[in-house]
Amino acid sequence: MPYANLLAELKRRNISQETLSKTLGVSPNTLTNKLKGKSDFSLKEIKIIKNDVLNKQCDFDYLFKD
């Protein structure tokens, strides 16, 4: 999976993909497609993940490394 580090950080913080999809305002299927690399995260979504969901505790390059 292209976003293994992002998934690991979510798991470490007990944040489910369902919760993340609600936070981003996308369907669970849309989030799955983004996590599988079938579609891209928007800049707005990336900022929400980094700043709000993970509280600025992870580096962008680490989270979105493919």
MDAnalysis code that builds the backbone (N, CA, C; Angstrom):
import MDAnalysis as mda
import numpy as np

u = mda.Universe.empty(198, n_residues=66, atom_resindex=np.repeat(np.arange(66), 3), trajectory=True)
u.add_TopologyAttr("name", ["N", "CA", "C"] * 66)
u.add_TopologyAttr("resid", np.arange(1, 67))
u.add_TopologyAttr("resname", ["MET", "PRO", "TYR", "ALA", "ASN", "LEU", "LEU", "ALA", "GLU", "LEU", "LYS", "ARG", "ARG", "ASN", "ILE", "SER", "GLN", "GLU", "THR", "LEU", "SER", "LYS", "THR", "LEU", "GLY", "VAL", "SER", "PRO", "ASN", "THR", "LEU", "THR", "ASN", "LYS", "LEU", "LYS", "GLY", "LYS", "SER", "ASP", "PHE", "SER", "LEU", "LYS", "GLU", "ILE", "LYS", "ILE", "ILE", "LYS", "ASN", "ASP", "VAL", "LEU", "ASN", "LYS", "GLN", "CYS", "ASP", "PHE", "ASP", "TYR", "LEU", "PHE", "LYS", "ASP"])
u.atoms.positions = np.array([
    [0.847, -1.178, 0.000],
    [0.000, 0.000, 0.000],
    [0.894, 1.243, 0.000],
    [0.583, 2.208, -0.857],
    [1.456, 3.371, -1.014],
    [1.637, 4.221, 0.247],
    [0.682, 4.255, 1.128],
    [0.756, 5.136, 2.296],
    [0.889, 4.336, 3.589],
    [1.845, 3.444, 3.608],
    [2.045, 2.575, 4.768],
    [2.359, 3.371, 6.030],
    [3.150, 4.435, 5.920],
    [3.487, 5.238, 7.098],
    [2.267, 5.977, 7.641],
    [1.460, 6.495, 6.756],
    [0.225, 7.160, 7.178],
    [-0.672, 6.163, 7.898],
    [-0.846, 4.993, 7.323],
    [-1.677, 3.972, 7.949],
    [-1.129, 3.552, 9.307],
    [0.191, 3.441, 9.409],
    [0.819, 3.068, 10.674],
    [0.562, 4.129, 11.744],
    [0.657, 5.388, 11.371],
    [0.408, 6.472, 12.329],
    [-1.053, 6.505, 12.767],
    [-1.960, 6.265, 11.856],
    [-3.379, 6.204, 12.215],
    [-3.629, 5.062, 13.189],
    [-3.057, 3.921, 12.893],
    [-3.226, 2.762, 13.767],
    [-2.621, 3.030, 15.146],
    [-1.447, 3.625, 15.171],
    [-0.765, 3.947, 16.431],
    [-1.631, 4.834, 17.318],
    [-2.427, 5.687, 16.683],
    [-3.279, 6.632, 17.414],
    [-4.730, 6.146, 17.528],
    [-4.968, 4.917, 17.121],
    [-6.315, 4.327, 17.163],
    [-7.346, 5.167, 16.399],
    [-6.944, 5.654, 15.238],
    [-7.851, 6.406, 14.370],
    [-8.251, 5.483, 13.227],
    [-9.518, 5.189, 13.142],
    [-9.997, 4.270, 12.110],
    [-10.110, 4.983, 10.764],
    [-10.122, 4.191, 9.714],
    [-10.308, 4.760, 8.375],
    [-11.696, 5.377, 8.268],
    [-12.655, 4.818, 8.967],
    [-14.009, 5.380, 8.968],
    [-13.999, 6.781, 9.580],
    [-13.295, 6.924, 10.694],
    [-13.187, 8.236, 11.336],
    [-12.472, 9.218, 10.422],
    [-11.399, 8.768, 9.790],
    [-10.655, 9.644, 8.882],
    [-11.527, 10.068, 7.707],
    [-12.287, 9.148, 7.142],
    [-13.136, 9.510, 6.004],
    [-14.174, 10.555, 6.415],
    [-14.734, 10.419, 7.614],
    [-15.704, 11.415, 8.099],
    [-15.027, 12.764, 8.311],
    [-13.831, 12.751, 8.872],
    [-13.089, 13.988, 9.111],
    [-12.775, 14.705, 7.797],
    [-12.428, 13.939, 6.778],
    [-12.101, 14.518, 5.474],
    [-13.338, 14.855, 4.654],
    [-14.489, 14.319, 5.051],
    [-15.717, 14.574, 4.304],
    [-15.806, 13.789, 3.015],
    [-15.217, 12.595, 3.018],
    [-15.283, 11.719, 1.844],
    [-15.872, 10.377, 2.254],
    [-16.336, 9.625, 1.289],
    [-16.886, 8.312, 1.592],
    [-15.760, 7.340, 1.938],
    [-16.080, 6.277, 2.664],
    [-15.060, 5.270, 2.953],
    [-14.429, 4.698, 1.680],
    [-15.221, 4.511, 0.633],
    [-14.682, 3.991, -0.633],
    [-13.703, 4.966, -1.269],
    [-14.025, 6.246, -1.207],
    [-13.121, 7.265, -1.754],
    [-11.804, 7.256, -0.988],
    [-11.876, 7.170, 0.338],
    [-10.655, 7.121, 1.136],
    [-9.836, 5.889, 0.799],
    [-10.480, 4.756, 0.653],
    [-9.777, 3.524, 0.289],
    [-9.037, 3.704, -1.033],
    [-9.698, 4.309, -2.013],
    [-9.052, 4.551, -3.310],
    [-7.842, 5.469, -3.168],
    [-7.932, 6.456, -2.312],
    [-6.805, 7.364, -2.084],
    [-5.656, 6.616, -1.411],
    [-5.961, 5.800, -0.412],
    [-4.928, 5.056, 0.301],
    [-4.264, 4.005, -0.573],
    [-4.990, 3.502, -1.560],
    [-4.422, 2.522, -2.489],
    [-3.698, 3.188, -3.657],
    [-3.729, 4.518, -3.705],
    [-3.053, 5.234, -4.778],
    [-3.843, 5.302, -6.067],
    [-5.126, 4.939, -6.020],
    [-5.958, 4.990, -7.218],
    [-6.449, 6.401, -7.515],
    [-6.458, 7.243, -6.498],
    [-6.753, 8.665, -6.673],
    [-5.893, 9.432, -5.684],
    [-5.774, 10.729, -5.906],
    [-4.865, 11.543, -5.105],
    [-5.586, 12.234, -3.952],
    [-4.835, 12.476, -2.884],
    [-5.313, 13.330, -1.813],
    [-5.211, 14.774, -2.292],
    [-6.197, 15.583, -1.934],
    [-6.108, 17.015, -2.251],
    [-5.192, 17.680, -1.222],
    [-4.723, 18.859, -1.550],
    [-3.883, 19.604, -0.617],
    [-4.647, 19.874, 0.676],
    [-5.913, 20.197, 0.553],
    [-6.755, 20.444, 1.734],
    [-6.807, 19.194, 2.611],
    [-6.989, 18.029, 2.018],
    [-7.042, 16.773, 2.780],
    [-5.711, 16.479, 3.466],
    [-4.621, 16.728, 2.764],
    [-3.291, 16.501, 3.337],
    [-3.084, 17.403, 4.552],
    [-3.486, 18.659, 4.432],
    [-3.351, 19.585, 5.559],
    [-4.195, 19.145, 6.747],
    [-5.399, 18.677, 6.501],
    [-6.263, 18.202, 7.583],
    [-5.627, 17.006, 8.274],
    [-5.115, 16.072, 7.489],
    [-4.483, 14.878, 8.070],
    [-3.281, 15.282, 8.916],
    [-2.409, 16.081, 8.368],
    [-1.179, 16.450, 9.076],
    [-1.448, 17.334, 10.290],
    [-2.247, 18.373, 10.111],
    [-2.429, 19.363, 11.162],
    [-3.503, 19.011, 12.181],
    [-4.638, 18.512, 11.716],
    [-5.765, 18.273, 12.617],
    [-5.808, 16.841, 13.145],
    [-5.663, 15.879, 12.265],
    [-5.772, 14.474, 12.678],
    [-4.526, 14.032, 13.450],
    [-3.355, 14.356, 12.933],
    [-2.108, 13.911, 13.568],
    [-1.416, 15.019, 14.366],
    [-2.089, 16.137, 14.548],
    [-1.616, 17.226, 15.408],
    [-0.193, 17.686, 15.105],
    [0.155, 17.761, 13.830],
    [1.458, 18.264, 13.382],
    [2.633, 17.457, 13.934],
    [2.394, 16.220, 14.335],
    [3.444, 15.417, 14.950],
    [4.242, 14.587, 13.959],
    [3.861, 14.601, 12.696],
    [4.565, 13.791, 11.699],
    [4.945, 14.652, 10.504],
    [6.078, 14.352, 9.953],
    [6.581, 15.055, 8.792],
    [5.815, 14.635, 7.536],
    [5.540, 15.600, 6.668],
    [4.825, 15.337, 5.420],
    [5.510, 14.245, 4.604],
    [6.817, 14.359, 4.428],
    [7.551, 13.386, 3.612],
    [7.431, 11.980, 4.174],
    [7.431, 11.865, 5.475],
    [7.274, 10.553, 6.116],
    [5.869, 9.994, 5.873],
    [4.852, 10.821, 6.076],
    [3.478, 10.352, 5.944],
    [3.119, 9.932, 4.530],
    [3.554, 10.701, 3.558],
    [3.113, 10.481, 2.181],
    [4.195, 9.896, 1.296],
    [5.176, 9.269, 1.915],
    [6.227, 8.576, 1.172],
    [5.615, 7.375, 0.467],
    [5.958, 7.202, -0.814],
    [5.398, 6.043, -1.519],
    [6.408, 4.951, -1.677],
])
